[in-house]
Amino acid sequence: MKNINSKKLYEKNTLGKFLYIRHGETDYNKNYLKYKPNKIRTEKDYIDCKLNSKGISQAQQIKKLIKNFEIETVYVSPLYRSIETASIIFDTNIKKNNFPIYIHPLLTESVSGVHNFTYNLTEKQKKIFNNFDWSIFDSYFKTEIEQNLYFLNYVDVYDNKIQTIEINKIYDIYNKDKTFLPEALSNFSKFGVNLGLKRFETLKHIYLRNLKFKEYLRKTYIDSNTINDTNKKVIIITHNAFCKMSTSEIANNNINDIKNDFPNDCYNLNNCEIISMLI
């Protein structure tokens, strides 16, 4: 990685080849610390919400910052706020650019509150942002129900049978009447809050997703020697928890040290902040 200290997993600059960007601000981000977090995690109006005006402005600033970068590929989380961020940054290039913009499901946020749930992805994200390349996402999730509820595949806290029942309820409602899905997803989040869960997906599982994605990048861009110009950038637009787990040397040294809280060496990204990541 060019000009990056090999002793660290990341640097707070844009000198590296692999640049991780957190999406722009949403009202969920804005209001999370102002109100009771457990309450806002369950409010259905925040399901997969869009950027707010500040988030749009943040993405526009990133567009100016990277306008002269030579870009090889862009990878984006399937959640609306990340795709919207990407669409602002690359709005003049989506049809004319000489690099692909892939939607990659491994980049989705930690499965916790409603902000990280979806239910109409095929109608919103895939229809609105149909100039993006969905082939990787489609290879993971092939049917409409799998795509719209893809995040349920990352739920890995099965400490009782009740949770399995709650997940099955969501699939059942989807098959019977999708109009009840927002309420069902809100109730699912309330169920987690009542159990005392910070998230349905453990930090260890998020870290393993990070490793899997980094392995994909190494195979695609390093092991295969498809890129000789280290100035070409690979841009990843994703989320804070996902980025934080990528920056932890504690997690990298011993995955079993990861418990219920983020390791204390994780770097907390602001909305639309860029870091260079060691792959």
For each residue, the residues with C-beta under 8 A, 3 or more apart:
1: 4 6 16 17 18 276 278 279
2: 15 16 17 230 231
3: 13 15 16
4: 1 8 11 15 16 276 278
5: 8 11
6: 1 278
7:
8: 4 5 11 249 278
9: 246 247 248 249 252 277 278
10: 20 246 247 267 275 276 277 278
11: 4 5 8 15 16 275 276
12: 267 273 275 276
13: 3 16 275 276
14: 19 65 66 69 274 276
15: 2 3 4 11 276
16: 1 2 3 4 11 13 19 276 277 278
17: 1 2 221 227 230 232 233 234 276 279
18: 1 217 233 234 236 276 277 278 279
19: 14 16 66 233 234 235 236 274 275 276 277
20: 10 236 238 243 246 269 274 275 276 277
21: 62 85 235 236 237 238 272 273 274
22: 237 238 239 240 243 269 270 271 272 273
23: 26 51 55 59 77 79 81 82 84 85 237 238 239 271 272
24: 51 54 55 56 57 58 59 81 84 85 88 271 272
25: 29 30 51 52 54 55 58 271 272
26: 23 29 30 46 49 50 51 52 55 81 115
27: 30 31 46 49 52
28: 31 32 40 46 49 115
29: 25 26 32 55 271
30: 25 26 27 34 52 54
31: 27 28 34 35 40
32: 28 29 35 37 40
33: 37
34: 30 31
35: 31 32 39 40
36: 39 40
37: 32 33 40 41
38: 41 42 193
39: 35 36 42 43
40: 28 31 32 35 36 37 43 46 113
41: 37 38 112 113 114 115 189 193
42: 38 39 113 114 186 189 190 193
43: 39 40 46 114 186
44: 47 114 182 183 185 186
45: 49
46: 26 27 28 40 43 49 113 114 115
47: 44 114 115 117 118 119 182 185 186
48: 79 80 81 115 116 117 118 119 121 124
49: 26 27 28 45 46 80 81 115
50: 26 80 81 84
51: 23 24 25 26 55 56 59 81 84 85 88
52: 25 26 27 30 55 56
53: 56 57
54: 24 25 30 57 58 271
55: 23 24 25 26 29 51 52 58 59 81 84 85 271 272
56: 24 51 52 53 59 60 88
57: 24 53 54 60 61
58: 24 25 54 55 61 62 271 272
59: 23 24 51 55 56 62 63 84 85 88 89 272
60: 56 57 63 64 88
61: 57 58 64 65 272
62: 21 58 59 65 66 85 89 272 274
63: 59 60 66 67 88 89 90 91
64: 60 61 67
65: 14 61 62 274
66: 14 19 62 63 69 71 89 233 235 274
67: 63 64
68:
69: 14 66 233
70: 229 231 232 233
71: 66 74 97 99 232 233 234 235
72: 99 221 227 232 233 234
73: 99 100 101 102 234 235
74: 71 86 90 99 100 101 102 234 235 236 237
75: 101 102 103 104 107 234 235 236 237
76: 82 83 85 86 101 102 103 104 107 132 236 237 238
77: 23 82 83 103 104 105 107 108 109 237 238 239 242
78: 82 83 103 104 105 107 108 118 121 125 137 150
79: 23 48 82 83 108 109 116 118 239
80: 48 49 50 83 84 118 124 125
81: 23 24 26 48 49 50 51 55 84 85
82: 23 76 77 78 79 85 86 107 237 238 239
83: 76 77 78 79 80 86 87 103 125 129 132
84: 23 24 50 51 55 59 80 81 87 88
85: 21 23 24 51 55 59 62 76 81 82 88 89 237 272
86: 74 76 82 83 89 90 101 132 237
87: 83 84 90 91 94 129
88: 24 51 56 59 60 63 84 85 91
89: 59 62 63 66 85 86 237
90: 63 74 86 87 93 94 97 101
91: 63 87 88 94
92: 96
93: 90 96 97 99
94: 87 90 91 97 101 131 132
95: 131
96: 92 93
97: 71 90 93 94 101
98:
99: 71 72 73 74 93
100: 73 74 133
101: 73 74 75 76 86 90 94 97 131 132 133
102: 73 74 75 76 132 133 134 135 136 137
103: 75 76 77 78 83 125 132 133 134 136 137
104: 75 76 77 78 107 136 137 213
105: 77 78 108 136 137 140 141 150
106: 209 212 213 216
107: 75 76 77 78 82 104 213 236 237 238 239 242
108: 77 78 79 105 111 116 150 151 154 238 239 242
109: 77 79 112 115 116 238 239 240 241 242
110: 116 199 201 203 206 239 241 242
111: 108 116 117 151 152 154 155 199 200 201
112: 41 109 115 116 189 192 198 199 200 201 241
113: 40 41 42 46 116 117 189
114: 41 42 43 44 46 47 117 185 186 189
115: 26 28 41 46 47 48 49 109 112
116: 48 79 108 109 110 111 112 113 151 239
117: 47 48 111 113 114 151 185 188 189
118: 47 48 78 79 80 121 125 148 149 150 151
119: 47 48 148 149 174 178 181 182 185
120: 123 124 148 178 181
121: 48 78 118 124 125 126 147 148 150
122: 125 126 127 144 147 148
123: 120 126 127
124: 48 80 120 121 127 128
125: 78 80 83 103 118 121 122 128 129
126: 121 122 123 129 130 134 147
127: 122 123 124 130
128: 124 125
129: 83 87 125 126 132
130: 126 127
131: 94 95 101
132: 76 83 86 94 101 102 103 129
133: 100 101 102 103 136
134: 102 103 126 137 138
135: 102 138 139
136: 102 103 104 105 133 139 140
137: 78 102 103 104 105 134 140 141 147 150
138: 134 135 141 142 147
139: 135 136 142
140: 105 136 137 150
141: 105 137 138 146 147 150 153
142: 138 139 146 147
143: 146 147
144: 122 147 148
145: 148 149 171 174 175
146: 141 142 143 149 150 153
147: 121 122 126 137 138 141 142 143 144 150
148: 118 119 120 121 122 144 145 174
149: 118 119 145 146 152 170 171 174
150: 78 105 108 118 121 137 140 141 146 147 153
151: 108 111 116 117 118 154 155
152: 111 149 155 167 170 171
153: 141 146 150
154: 108 111 151 200 201 205 209
155: 111 151 152 158 163 167 200 201
156: 200 201 202 205
157: 163 197 199 200 201 202
158: 155 163 164
159: 163 195
160: 163
161: 164 165
162: 165 166 191
163: 155 157 158 159 160 166 167 191 195 200
164: 158 161 167 168
165: 161 162 168 169
166: 162 163 169 170 187 188 191
167: 152 155 163 164 170 171 188
168: 164 165 171 172
169: 165 166 172 173 184 188
170: 149 152 166 167 173 174 181 184 185 188
171: 145 149 152 167 168 174 175
172: 168 169 175 176
173: 169 170 176 177 178 180 181 184
174: 119 145 148 149 170 171 178 181
175: 145 171 172
176: 172 173 180
177: 173 180
178: 119 120 173 174 181
179:
180: 173 176 177 183 184
181: 119 120 170 173 174 178 184 185
182: 44 47 119 185 186
183: 44 180 186 187
184: 169 170 173 180 181 187 188
185: 44 47 114 117 119 170 181 182 188 189
186: 42 43 44 47 114 182 183 189 190
187: 166 183 184 190 191
188: 117 166 167 169 170 184 185 191 192
189: 41 42 112 113 114 117 185 186 192 193
190: 42 186 187 193 194
191: 162 163 166 187 188 194 195
192: 112 188 189 195 197 199 200
193: 38 41 42 189 190 196 197
194: 190 191
195: 159 163 191 192
196: 193
197: 157 192 193 200
198: 112 260
199: 110 111 112 157 192 202 203
200: 111 112 154 155 156 157 163 192 197
201: 110 111 112 154 155 156 157 205 206
202: 156 157 199 205 206 258
203: 110 199 206 207 245 251 258 259 260 261 262
204: 207 208 255 258
205: 154 156 201 202 208 209
206: 110 201 202 203 209 210 241 242 245
207: 203 204 210 211 245 248 251 255 258
208: 204 205 211 212 255
209: 106 154 205 206 212 213 242
210: 206 207 213 214 242 245 246
211: 207 208 214 215
212: 106 208 209 215 216
213: 104 106 107 209 210 216 217
214: 210 211 217 218 246 279
215: 211 212 218 219
216: 106 212 213 219 220
217: 18 213 214 220 221 222 234 279
218: 214 215 221 222 223 279
219: 215 216 222 223 224
220: 216 217 223 224 226
221: 17 72 217 218 224 226 227 234 279
222: 217 218 219 225 227 279
223: 218 219 220
224: 219 220 221
225: 222 228
226: 220 221
227: 17 72 221 222 230 232
228: 225
229: 70 232
230: 2 17 227
231: 2 70
232: 17 70 71 72 227 229
233: 17 18 19 66 69 70 71 72
234: 17 18 19 71 72 73 74 75 217 221
235: 19 21 66 71 73 74 75
236: 18 19 20 21 74 75 76 107 277
237: 21 22 23 74 75 76 77 82 85 86 89 107
238: 20 21 22 23 76 77 82 107 108 109 242 243
239: 22 23 77 79 82 107 108 109 110 116 242 243
240: 22 109 243 244 268 269
241: 109 110 112 206 244 245 262
242: 77 107 108 109 110 206 209 210 238 239 245 246
243: 20 22 238 239 240 246 247 267 269 275
244: 240 241 247 248 262 266 267 268 269
245: 203 206 207 210 241 242 248 251 262 266
246: 9 10 20 210 214 242 243 277
247: 9 10 243 244 265 266 267 275 277
248: 9 207 244 245 251 252 262 263 265 266
249: 8 9 252 253 265
250: 253 254 257 258 263 264 265
251: 203 207 245 248 254 255 257 258 263
252: 9 248 249
253: 249 250 257
254: 250 251 257
255: 204 207 208 251 258
256:
257: 250 251 253 254 263
258: 202 203 204 207 250 251 255 263
259: 203
260: 198 203
261: 203
262: 203 241 244 245 248 266
263: 248 250 251 257 258 266
264: 250
265: 247 248 249 250
266: 244 245 247 248 262 263
267: 10 12 243 244 247 275
268: 240 244
269: 20 22 240 243 244 273 275
270: 22 273
271: 22 23 24 25 29 54 55 58
272: 21 22 23 24 25 55 58 59 61 62 85
273: 12 21 22 269 270
274: 14 19 20 21 62 65 66
275: 10 11 12 13 19 20 243 247 267 269
276: 1 4 10 11 12 13 14 15 16 17 18 19 20
277: 9 10 16 18 19 20 236 246 247
278: 1 4 6 8 9 10 16 18
279: 1 17 18 214 217 218 221 222
